[in-house]
Structures are given as C-alpha cells and as structure tokens.
Amino acid sequence: MKQSFVIFVCTFDPFHIGRHVYTFENRCVEDPNLPLNDGTQKIILNTKGIFDDVRPELKRLLNFIDGRQPEDSFTQDLSKAVESAKRNEKWRHDYMTLQMAYDEKYREGLETGIQQGIERGIEQGITTSARRMLSSGKYSDSEISEITGLSVEQIQALKNSAK
C-alpha cells in the first residue's frame, strides 16, 4: 500500500510525557512484534513539548501554532498568509456561512435529541405506571389501557415480560 500519514497538531500534550512528536504505526495487539505494514503512520505533534526531540524548524512552527511570534522566514510568511486570509472577505463570508450551517445543524440535532428524550421519558413513565397498576392487582387490563393509553396487547406484553 502507499504510505500515508495522519497528522494531529495539539496545543496540549495528550500523553503528558513532554514529547513534541508521538508517532504510531499499526501493530498486532496480540503480537506487538507483528506490524500491519499498511503504510499508515499517525503523528501527533504537541506544541507544549519540553524535550529537544525535533529539528529547530519544526520547533519554531510548533511555537508559532502555539501563539508565539514568528521566529523565522517560514513562520513569518505563514503569519502573513493567515492575516491575509483573515482580511479576505470572500473567505470570511464562506467561513461564516459554513459556520452558520454547522450551528443550524447542531441546533436541529439538539432539538431532535431533546424531543426524542421527552418522548422516551413519557413512554417510560407510562410503562412504569402500567407496571405498578398491574402489580397492585386493583385494575383490569382494559382499565389500565384506558388510563395509560396503552393497548390491551401492550398491557399483555408487560404482563408477560414481568414473568
């Protein structure tokens, strides 16, 4: 397979070890000496690393990503490109439109989730009430059905599940 890389850049140390770079390759869980050889590496870059474990160029880039001032021509050019992008009205409009779409989808999902939660809560409350009525022995199936809105078949199923 072709070699591929998945790179995460973190502004925190996900493993609390202090490395700037953590590189992972797929290996067999049962036999760690057996590599998968799928050509995939996962690289986690940590801007908060404390070891002298990366080249100075990468260290300057990680410092820049972490919010420090540009230290070399590459990070200065990168800083200028970021500022240019921030001033680009079309890019800002596209970004804001995309963000608004994400926000709307989030709100829709939240509303749907809340509604589903309410419906499940009501169903559970009705089922709990019906079970209590059944266990009391004071109500007929038809009375429980009339009070709870459950069908007689549903009441019968509750009876059978309690056995």
PyMOL CGO cylinders between C-alpha atoms (Angstrom):
from pymol import cmd
from pymol.cgo import CYLINDER

trace = [
    CYLINDER, 0.00, 0.00, 0.00, 1.04, 3.59, -0.47, 0.3, 1, 1, 1, 1, 1, 1,
    CYLINDER, 1.04, 3.59, -0.47, 2.46, 5.32, 2.54, 0.3, 1, 1, 1, 1, 1, 1,
    CYLINDER, 2.46, 5.32, 2.54, 0.04, 7.70, 4.23, 0.3, 1, 1, 1, 1, 1, 1,
    CYLINDER, 0.04, 7.70, 4.23, 0.17, 9.97, 7.25, 0.3, 1, 1, 1, 1, 1, 1,
    CYLINDER, 0.17, 9.97, 7.25, -2.49, 11.18, 9.62, 0.3, 1, 1, 1, 1, 1, 1,
    CYLINDER, -2.49, 11.18, 9.62, -1.20, 14.24, 11.45, 0.3, 1, 1, 1, 1, 1, 1,
    CYLINDER, -1.20, 14.24, 11.45, -2.78, 15.82, 14.51, 0.3, 1, 1, 1, 1, 1, 1,
    CYLINDER, -2.78, 15.82, 14.51, -1.48, 19.10, 15.88, 0.3, 1, 1, 1, 1, 1, 1,
    CYLINDER, -1.48, 19.10, 15.88, -2.34, 19.56, 19.55, 0.3, 1, 1, 1, 1, 1, 1,
    CYLINDER, -2.34, 19.56, 19.55, -1.86, 22.64, 21.70, 0.3, 1, 1, 1, 1, 1, 1,
    CYLINDER, -1.86, 22.64, 21.70, -1.72, 20.29, 24.69, 0.3, 1, 1, 1, 1, 1, 1,
    CYLINDER, -1.72, 20.29, 24.69, 0.24, 17.16, 25.47, 0.3, 1, 1, 1, 1, 1, 1,
    CYLINDER, 0.24, 17.16, 25.47, -2.25, 14.31, 25.01, 0.3, 1, 1, 1, 1, 1, 1,
    CYLINDER, -2.25, 14.31, 25.01, 0.02, 11.81, 26.79, 0.3, 1, 1, 1, 1, 1, 1,
    CYLINDER, 0.02, 11.81, 26.79, 1.61, 14.11, 29.41, 0.3, 1, 1, 1, 1, 1, 1,
    CYLINDER, 1.61, 14.11, 29.41, 5.10, 12.87, 28.57, 0.3, 1, 1, 1, 1, 1, 1,
    CYLINDER, 5.10, 12.87, 28.57, 6.63, 16.05, 27.15, 0.3, 1, 1, 1, 1, 1, 1,
    CYLINDER, 6.63, 16.05, 27.15, 7.45, 14.95, 23.62, 0.3, 1, 1, 1, 1, 1, 1,
    CYLINDER, 7.45, 14.95, 23.62, 6.90, 17.24, 20.66, 0.3, 1, 1, 1, 1, 1, 1,
    CYLINDER, 6.90, 17.24, 20.66, 6.23, 14.25, 18.39, 0.3, 1, 1, 1, 1, 1, 1,
    CYLINDER, 6.23, 14.25, 18.39, 4.45, 10.95, 19.01, 0.3, 1, 1, 1, 1, 1, 1,
    CYLINDER, 4.45, 10.95, 19.01, 4.50, 8.56, 16.03, 0.3, 1, 1, 1, 1, 1, 1,
    CYLINDER, 4.50, 8.56, 16.03, 2.29, 5.47, 15.87, 0.3, 1, 1, 1, 1, 1, 1,
    CYLINDER, 2.29, 5.47, 15.87, 2.13, 2.60, 13.43, 0.3, 1, 1, 1, 1, 1, 1,
    CYLINDER, 2.13, 2.60, 13.43, -0.39, -0.21, 13.29, 0.3, 1, 1, 1, 1, 1, 1,
    CYLINDER, -0.39, -0.21, 13.29, 0.73, -3.37, 15.07, 0.3, 1, 1, 1, 1, 1, 1,
    CYLINDER, 0.73, -3.37, 15.07, -0.98, -6.58, 16.08, 0.3, 1, 1, 1, 1, 1, 1,
    CYLINDER, -0.98, -6.58, 16.08, -2.40, -6.31, 19.60, 0.3, 1, 1, 1, 1, 1, 1,
    CYLINDER, -2.40, -6.31, 19.60, -1.74, -9.99, 20.30, 0.3, 1, 1, 1, 1, 1, 1,
    CYLINDER, -1.74, -9.99, 20.30, 1.80, -9.86, 18.88, 0.3, 1, 1, 1, 1, 1, 1,
    CYLINDER, 1.80, -9.86, 18.88, 3.30, -6.34, 19.02, 0.3, 1, 1, 1, 1, 1, 1,
    CYLINDER, 3.30, -6.34, 19.02, 6.29, -7.58, 17.00, 0.3, 1, 1, 1, 1, 1, 1,
    CYLINDER, 6.29, -7.58, 17.00, 3.95, -8.14, 14.04, 0.3, 1, 1, 1, 1, 1, 1,
    CYLINDER, 3.95, -8.14, 14.04, 3.50, -4.89, 12.07, 0.3, 1, 1, 1, 1, 1, 1,
    CYLINDER, 3.50, -4.89, 12.07, 0.48, -4.47, 9.80, 0.3, 1, 1, 1, 1, 1, 1,
    CYLINDER, 0.48, -4.47, 9.80, 2.66, -2.84, 7.12, 0.3, 1, 1, 1, 1, 1, 1,
    CYLINDER, 2.66, -2.84, 7.12, -0.29, -0.87, 5.76, 0.3, 1, 1, 1, 1, 1, 1,
    CYLINDER, -0.29, -0.87, 5.76, 1.90, 2.17, 5.18, 0.3, 1, 1, 1, 1, 1, 1,
    CYLINDER, 1.90, 2.17, 5.18, -0.06, 4.32, 7.63, 0.3, 1, 1, 1, 1, 1, 1,
    CYLINDER, -0.06, 4.32, 7.63, 1.56, 6.41, 10.33, 0.3, 1, 1, 1, 1, 1, 1,
    CYLINDER, 1.56, 6.41, 10.33, -0.25, 8.58, 12.84, 0.3, 1, 1, 1, 1, 1, 1,
    CYLINDER, -0.25, 8.58, 12.84, 1.79, 11.53, 14.01, 0.3, 1, 1, 1, 1, 1, 1,
    CYLINDER, 1.79, 11.53, 14.01, 0.71, 13.68, 16.92, 0.3, 1, 1, 1, 1, 1, 1,
    CYLINDER, 0.71, 13.68, 16.92, 2.53, 16.99, 17.18, 0.3, 1, 1, 1, 1, 1, 1,
    CYLINDER, 2.53, 16.99, 17.18, 2.45, 18.68, 20.58, 0.3, 1, 1, 1, 1, 1, 1,
    CYLINDER, 2.45, 18.68, 20.58, 3.15, 22.40, 20.86, 0.3, 1, 1, 1, 1, 1, 1,
    CYLINDER, 3.15, 22.40, 20.86, 3.84, 22.03, 24.59, 0.3, 1, 1, 1, 1, 1, 1,
    CYLINDER, 3.84, 22.03, 24.59, 6.72, 19.57, 24.27, 0.3, 1, 1, 1, 1, 1, 1,
    CYLINDER, 6.72, 19.57, 24.27, 9.71, 20.07, 26.56, 0.3, 1, 1, 1, 1, 1, 1,
    CYLINDER, 9.71, 20.07, 26.56, 12.29, 17.68, 25.07, 0.3, 1, 1, 1, 1, 1, 1,
    CYLINDER, 12.29, 17.68, 25.07, 14.89, 18.52, 22.46, 0.3, 1, 1, 1, 1, 1, 1,
    CYLINDER, 14.89, 18.52, 22.46, 13.34, 15.93, 20.12, 0.3, 1, 1, 1, 1, 1, 1,
    CYLINDER, 13.34, 15.93, 20.12, 12.57, 17.86, 16.91, 0.3, 1, 1, 1, 1, 1, 1,
    CYLINDER, 12.57, 17.86, 16.91, 14.50, 19.91, 14.41, 0.3, 1, 1, 1, 1, 1, 1,
    CYLINDER, 14.50, 19.91, 14.41, 14.63, 23.64, 15.14, 0.3, 1, 1, 1, 1, 1, 1,
    CYLINDER, 14.63, 23.64, 15.14, 12.42, 24.42, 12.11, 0.3, 1, 1, 1, 1, 1, 1,
    CYLINDER, 12.42, 24.42, 12.11, 9.61, 22.24, 13.44, 0.3, 1, 1, 1, 1, 1, 1,
    CYLINDER, 9.61, 22.24, 13.44, 10.04, 23.66, 16.94, 0.3, 1, 1, 1, 1, 1, 1,
    CYLINDER, 10.04, 23.66, 16.94, 9.61, 27.19, 15.54, 0.3, 1, 1, 1, 1, 1, 1,
    CYLINDER, 9.61, 27.19, 15.54, 6.48, 26.09, 13.65, 0.3, 1, 1, 1, 1, 1, 1,
    CYLINDER, 6.48, 26.09, 13.65, 5.01, 24.49, 16.78, 0.3, 1, 1, 1, 1, 1, 1,
    CYLINDER, 5.01, 24.49, 16.78, 5.81, 27.65, 18.76, 0.3, 1, 1, 1, 1, 1, 1,
    CYLINDER, 5.81, 27.65, 18.76, 4.02, 29.73, 16.11, 0.3, 1, 1, 1, 1, 1, 1,
    CYLINDER, 4.02, 29.73, 16.11, 0.98, 27.43, 16.20, 0.3, 1, 1, 1, 1, 1, 1,
    CYLINDER, 0.98, 27.43, 16.20, 1.02, 27.77, 19.99, 0.3, 1, 1, 1, 1, 1, 1,
    CYLINDER, 1.02, 27.77, 19.99, 0.59, 31.54, 19.62, 0.3, 1, 1, 1, 1, 1, 1,
    CYLINDER, 0.59, 31.54, 19.62, 4.14, 32.80, 19.81, 0.3, 1, 1, 1, 1, 1, 1,
    CYLINDER, 4.14, 32.80, 19.81, 5.60, 35.36, 17.44, 0.3, 1, 1, 1, 1, 1, 1,
    CYLINDER, 5.60, 35.36, 17.44, 7.11, 34.12, 14.15, 0.3, 1, 1, 1, 1, 1, 1,
    CYLINDER, 7.11, 34.12, 14.15, 10.81, 33.34, 14.56, 0.3, 1, 1, 1, 1, 1, 1,
    CYLINDER, 10.81, 33.34, 14.56, 11.96, 32.62, 11.01, 0.3, 1, 1, 1, 1, 1, 1,
    CYLINDER, 11.96, 32.62, 11.01, 11.07, 33.42, 7.41, 0.3, 1, 1, 1, 1, 1, 1,
    CYLINDER, 11.07, 33.42, 7.41, 8.75, 30.41, 7.08, 0.3, 1, 1, 1, 1, 1, 1,
    CYLINDER, 8.75, 30.41, 7.08, 6.64, 31.28, 10.13, 0.3, 1, 1, 1, 1, 1, 1,
    CYLINDER, 6.64, 31.28, 10.13, 6.69, 34.97, 9.13, 0.3, 1, 1, 1, 1, 1, 1,
    CYLINDER, 6.69, 34.97, 9.13, 5.34, 34.01, 5.69, 0.3, 1, 1, 1, 1, 1, 1,
    CYLINDER, 5.34, 34.01, 5.69, 2.78, 31.77, 7.36, 0.3, 1, 1, 1, 1, 1, 1,
    CYLINDER, 2.78, 31.77, 7.36, 1.75, 34.61, 9.65, 0.3, 1, 1, 1, 1, 1, 1,
    CYLINDER, 1.75, 34.61, 9.65, 1.27, 36.91, 6.66, 0.3, 1, 1, 1, 1, 1, 1,
    CYLINDER, 1.27, 36.91, 6.66, -0.82, 34.27, 4.89, 0.3, 1, 1, 1, 1, 1, 1,
    CYLINDER, -0.82, 34.27, 4.89, -3.01, 33.87, 7.99, 0.3, 1, 1, 1, 1, 1, 1,
    CYLINDER, -3.01, 33.87, 7.99, -3.51, 37.63, 8.23, 0.3, 1, 1, 1, 1, 1, 1,
    CYLINDER, -3.51, 37.63, 8.23, -4.31, 37.81, 4.51, 0.3, 1, 1, 1, 1, 1, 1,
    CYLINDER, -4.31, 37.81, 4.51, -6.89, 35.05, 4.89, 0.3, 1, 1, 1, 1, 1, 1,
    CYLINDER, -6.89, 35.05, 4.89, -8.45, 36.86, 7.84, 0.3, 1, 1, 1, 1, 1, 1,
    CYLINDER, -8.45, 36.86, 7.84, -8.82, 40.00, 5.68, 0.3, 1, 1, 1, 1, 1, 1,
    CYLINDER, -8.82, 40.00, 5.68, -10.20, 38.11, 2.68, 0.3, 1, 1, 1, 1, 1, 1,
    CYLINDER, -10.20, 38.11, 2.68, -13.90, 39.00, 2.67, 0.3, 1, 1, 1, 1, 1, 1,
    CYLINDER, -13.90, 39.00, 2.67, -14.92, 36.10, 0.42, 0.3, 1, 1, 1, 1, 1, 1,
    CYLINDER, -14.92, 36.10, 0.42, -13.10, 33.61, 2.62, 0.3, 1, 1, 1, 1, 1, 1,
    CYLINDER, -13.10, 33.61, 2.62, -14.61, 35.15, 5.76, 0.3, 1, 1, 1, 1, 1, 1,
    CYLINDER, -14.61, 35.15, 5.76, -18.08, 35.08, 4.20, 0.3, 1, 1, 1, 1, 1, 1,
    CYLINDER, -18.08, 35.08, 4.20, -17.66, 31.44, 3.13, 0.3, 1, 1, 1, 1, 1, 1,
    CYLINDER, -17.66, 31.44, 3.13, -16.34, 30.51, 6.58, 0.3, 1, 1, 1, 1, 1, 1,
    CYLINDER, -16.34, 30.51, 6.58, -19.16, 32.30, 8.37, 0.3, 1, 1, 1, 1, 1, 1,
    CYLINDER, -19.16, 32.30, 8.37, -21.75, 30.72, 6.05, 0.3, 1, 1, 1, 1, 1, 1,
    CYLINDER, -21.75, 30.72, 6.05, -20.30, 27.30, 6.75, 0.3, 1, 1, 1, 1, 1, 1,
    CYLINDER, -20.30, 27.30, 6.75, -20.20, 28.01, 10.48, 0.3, 1, 1, 1, 1, 1, 1,
    CYLINDER, -20.20, 28.01, 10.48, -23.83, 29.16, 10.42, 0.3, 1, 1, 1, 1, 1, 1,
    CYLINDER, -23.83, 29.16, 10.42, -24.80, 25.95, 8.61, 0.3, 1, 1, 1, 1, 1, 1,
    CYLINDER, -24.80, 25.95, 8.61, -22.95, 23.89, 11.24, 0.3, 1, 1, 1, 1, 1, 1,
    CYLINDER, -22.95, 23.89, 11.24, -24.63, 25.85, 14.03, 0.3, 1, 1, 1, 1, 1, 1,
    CYLINDER, -24.63, 25.85, 14.03, -28.05, 25.29, 12.46, 0.3, 1, 1, 1, 1, 1, 1,
    CYLINDER, -28.05, 25.29, 12.46, -27.44, 21.54, 12.09, 0.3, 1, 1, 1, 1, 1, 1,
    CYLINDER, -27.44, 21.54, 12.09, -26.26, 21.43, 15.71, 0.3, 1, 1, 1, 1, 1, 1,
    CYLINDER, -26.26, 21.43, 15.71, -29.43, 23.21, 16.90, 0.3, 1, 1, 1, 1, 1, 1,
    CYLINDER, -29.43, 23.21, 16.90, -31.61, 20.90, 14.80, 0.3, 1, 1, 1, 1, 1, 1,
    CYLINDER, -31.61, 20.90, 14.80, -29.84, 17.86, 16.22, 0.3, 1, 1, 1, 1, 1, 1,
    CYLINDER, -29.84, 17.86, 16.22, -30.15, 19.20, 19.74, 0.3, 1, 1, 1, 1, 1, 1,
    CYLINDER, -30.15, 19.20, 19.74, -33.87, 19.92, 19.32, 0.3, 1, 1, 1, 1, 1, 1,
    CYLINDER, -33.87, 19.92, 19.32, -34.43, 16.46, 17.83, 0.3, 1, 1, 1, 1, 1, 1,
    CYLINDER, -34.43, 16.46, 17.83, -32.49, 14.86, 20.68, 0.3, 1, 1, 1, 1, 1, 1,
    CYLINDER, -32.49, 14.86, 20.68, -34.45, 16.77, 23.29, 0.3, 1, 1, 1, 1, 1, 1,
    CYLINDER, -34.45, 16.77, 23.29, -37.75, 15.83, 21.65, 0.3, 1, 1, 1, 1, 1, 1,
    CYLINDER, -37.75, 15.83, 21.65, -36.73, 12.18, 21.45, 0.3, 1, 1, 1, 1, 1, 1,
    CYLINDER, -36.73, 12.18, 21.45, -35.68, 12.28, 25.10, 0.3, 1, 1, 1, 1, 1, 1,
    CYLINDER, -35.68, 12.28, 25.10, -39.02, 13.75, 26.12, 0.3, 1, 1, 1, 1, 1, 1,
    CYLINDER, -39.02, 13.75, 26.12, -40.89, 11.11, 24.13, 0.3, 1, 1, 1, 1, 1, 1,
    CYLINDER, -40.89, 11.11, 24.13, -38.84, 8.28, 25.65, 0.3, 1, 1, 1, 1, 1, 1,
    CYLINDER, -38.84, 8.28, 25.65, -39.32, 9.72, 29.12, 0.3, 1, 1, 1, 1, 1, 1,
    CYLINDER, -39.32, 9.72, 29.12, -43.08, 9.85, 28.63, 0.3, 1, 1, 1, 1, 1, 1,
    CYLINDER, -43.08, 9.85, 28.63, -43.10, 6.28, 27.29, 0.3, 1, 1, 1, 1, 1, 1,
    CYLINDER, -43.10, 6.28, 27.29, -41.05, 5.08, 30.24, 0.3, 1, 1, 1, 1, 1, 1,
    CYLINDER, -41.05, 5.08, 30.24, -43.33, 6.91, 32.67, 0.3, 1, 1, 1, 1, 1, 1,
    CYLINDER, -43.33, 6.91, 32.67, -46.43, 5.34, 31.12, 0.3, 1, 1, 1, 1, 1, 1,
    CYLINDER, -46.43, 5.34, 31.12, -44.84, 1.89, 31.13, 0.3, 1, 1, 1, 1, 1, 1,
    CYLINDER, -44.84, 1.89, 31.13, -43.76, 2.29, 34.77, 0.3, 1, 1, 1, 1, 1, 1,
    CYLINDER, -43.76, 2.29, 34.77, -47.29, 3.39, 35.74, 0.3, 1, 1, 1, 1, 1, 1,
    CYLINDER, -47.29, 3.39, 35.74, -48.82, 0.46, 33.89, 0.3, 1, 1, 1, 1, 1, 1,
    CYLINDER, -48.82, 0.46, 33.89, -46.44, -1.98, 35.64, 0.3, 1, 1, 1, 1, 1, 1,
    CYLINDER, -46.44, -1.98, 35.64, -47.35, -0.52, 39.02, 0.3, 1, 1, 1, 1, 1, 1,
    CYLINDER, -47.35, -0.52, 39.02, -51.03, -0.80, 38.22, 0.3, 1, 1, 1, 1, 1, 1,
    CYLINDER, -51.03, -0.80, 38.22, -50.52, -4.42, 37.15, 0.3, 1, 1, 1, 1, 1, 1,
    CYLINDER, -50.52, -4.42, 37.15, -48.56, -5.29, 40.28, 0.3, 1, 1, 1, 1, 1, 1,
    CYLINDER, -48.56, -5.29, 40.28, -51.22, -3.72, 42.52, 0.3, 1, 1, 1, 1, 1, 1,
    CYLINDER, -51.22, -3.72, 42.52, -53.81, -6.14, 41.16, 0.3, 1, 1, 1, 1, 1, 1,
    CYLINDER, -53.81, -6.14, 41.16, -56.51, -3.46, 41.51, 0.3, 1, 1, 1, 1, 1, 1,
    CYLINDER, -56.51, -3.46, 41.51, -57.01, -2.76, 37.80, 0.3, 1, 1, 1, 1, 1, 1,
    CYLINDER, -57.01, -2.76, 37.80, -58.15, -4.80, 34.85, 0.3, 1, 1, 1, 1, 1, 1,
    CYLINDER, -58.15, -4.80, 34.85, -56.20, -4.79, 31.61, 0.3, 1, 1, 1, 1, 1, 1,
    CYLINDER, -56.20, -4.79, 31.61, -58.87, -2.66, 29.97, 0.3, 1, 1, 1, 1, 1, 1,
    CYLINDER, -58.87, -2.66, 29.97, -58.79, -0.13, 32.84, 0.3, 1, 1, 1, 1, 1, 1,
    CYLINDER, -58.79, -0.13, 32.84, -55.00, 0.13, 32.61, 0.3, 1, 1, 1, 1, 1, 1,
    CYLINDER, -55.00, 0.13, 32.61, -55.32, 0.54, 28.85, 0.3, 1, 1, 1, 1, 1, 1,
    CYLINDER, -55.32, 0.54, 28.85, -57.88, 3.31, 29.24, 0.3, 1, 1, 1, 1, 1, 1,
    CYLINDER, -57.88, 3.31, 29.24, -55.84, 5.17, 31.88, 0.3, 1, 1, 1, 1, 1, 1,
    CYLINDER, -55.84, 5.17, 31.88, -52.41, 4.87, 30.23, 0.3, 1, 1, 1, 1, 1, 1,
    CYLINDER, -52.41, 4.87, 30.23, -53.36, 4.89, 26.57, 0.3, 1, 1, 1, 1, 1, 1,
    CYLINDER, -53.36, 4.89, 26.57, -51.51, 1.61, 26.01, 0.3, 1, 1, 1, 1, 1, 1,
    CYLINDER, -51.51, 1.61, 26.01, -53.27, -1.06, 24.00, 0.3, 1, 1, 1, 1, 1, 1,
    CYLINDER, -53.27, -1.06, 24.00, -54.52, -4.21, 25.71, 0.3, 1, 1, 1, 1, 1, 1,
    CYLINDER, -54.52, -4.21, 25.71, -51.87, -6.09, 23.70, 0.3, 1, 1, 1, 1, 1, 1,
    CYLINDER, -51.87, -6.09, 23.70, -49.16, -3.86, 25.16, 0.3, 1, 1, 1, 1, 1, 1,
    CYLINDER, -49.16, -3.86, 25.16, -50.53, -4.48, 28.66, 0.3, 1, 1, 1, 1, 1, 1,
    CYLINDER, -50.53, -4.48, 28.66, -50.42, -8.22, 27.97, 0.3, 1, 1, 1, 1, 1, 1,
    CYLINDER, -50.42, -8.22, 27.97, -46.80, -7.89, 26.77, 0.3, 1, 1, 1, 1, 1, 1,
    CYLINDER, -46.80, -7.89, 26.77, -45.91, -6.06, 30.00, 0.3, 1, 1, 1, 1, 1, 1,
    CYLINDER, -45.91, -6.06, 30.00, -47.53, -8.87, 32.00, 0.3, 1, 1, 1, 1, 1, 1,
    CYLINDER, -47.53, -8.87, 32.00, -45.57, -11.49, 30.05, 0.3, 1, 1, 1, 1, 1, 1,
    CYLINDER, -45.57, -11.49, 30.05, -42.25, -9.63, 30.44, 0.3, 1, 1, 1, 1, 1, 1,
    CYLINDER, -42.25, -9.63, 30.44, -42.75, -9.48, 34.21, 0.3, 1, 1, 1, 1, 1, 1,
    CYLINDER, -42.75, -9.48, 34.21, -42.97, -13.28, 34.47, 0.3, 1, 1, 1, 1, 1, 1,
]
cmd.load_cgo(trace, "trace")
